[in-house]
């Protein structure tokens, strides 16, 4: 799920950067769409990297994915007015990551 969120952030960032799609900055809370377009692809790469570390059951990957999902929620809350459907979808995915990682880590410790 962390990799899916990272890929979505990267794709939406590129769409915004190259002005593809129907993005309106009229209701944007902070920054502008070009600023978000520069931030989101890099942030998506970080999330995909954390997902790769999660596959290897790394503690750093687990902590990184939790931190990145939390920051992603805050970033998407700022962007809620410009593109609400994508923002709500990404926030739901990030909440699932935040919920799922601690639950999964406890079950992994029980099986080891």
C-alpha positions, -999 to 999 in steps of 0.1 A, spaced: 0 0 0 29 24 7 43 17 -28 9 24 -43 6 57 -25 42 66 -36 34 58 -72 2 78 -71 21 108 -56 47 106 -83 22 103 -111 1 132 -99 32 153 -93 42 148 -130 7 156 -142 7 188 -122 42 198 -133 34 194 -170 -1 208 -166 -18 176 -178 -52 170 -164 -78 193 -148 -60 208 -118 -72 242 -105 -52 263 -81 -81 285 -73 -89 268 -40 -54 258 -30 -46 265 6 -8 269 4 18 272 -23 9 268 -59 4 238 -82 39 241 -97 54 239 -62 34 208 -54 43 194 -88 80 196 -78 75 181 -44 52 152 -51 75 131 -75 104 132 -51 81 124 -22 67 95 -42 102 81 -48 108 82 -11 76 63 -4 85 37 -30 119 33 -14 103 28 20 80 2 4 110 -16 -10 125 -17 25 92 -30 39 94 -59 15 128 -68 31 111 -64 66 134 -36 76 127 -16 107 139 15 90 115 9 62 86 5 87 95 37 105 101 56 73 68 45 58 49 56 89 66 90 88 61 95 51 25 84 53 19 110 81 36 138 61 17 127 30 -16 132 48 -6 167 58 4 175 22 -28 161 8 -48 181 33 -33 213 19 -42 202 -16 -78 191 -7 -94 222 -23 -76 218 -57 -83 182 -63 -106 167 -37 -111 132 -52 -74 124 -54 -68 140 -20 -94 119 -3 -82 87 -20 -46 94 -10 -55 102 25 -75 69 28 -45 50 15 -21 67 39 -44 60 69 -45 24 58 -7 24 58 -5 40 92 -30 15 106 -15 -16 88 21 -12 96 20 -15 134 -6 -43 132 15 -62 107 47 -57 127 31 -72 158 20 -103 139 55 -107 124 70 -106 159 46 -133 170 56 -156 142 94 -152 146 
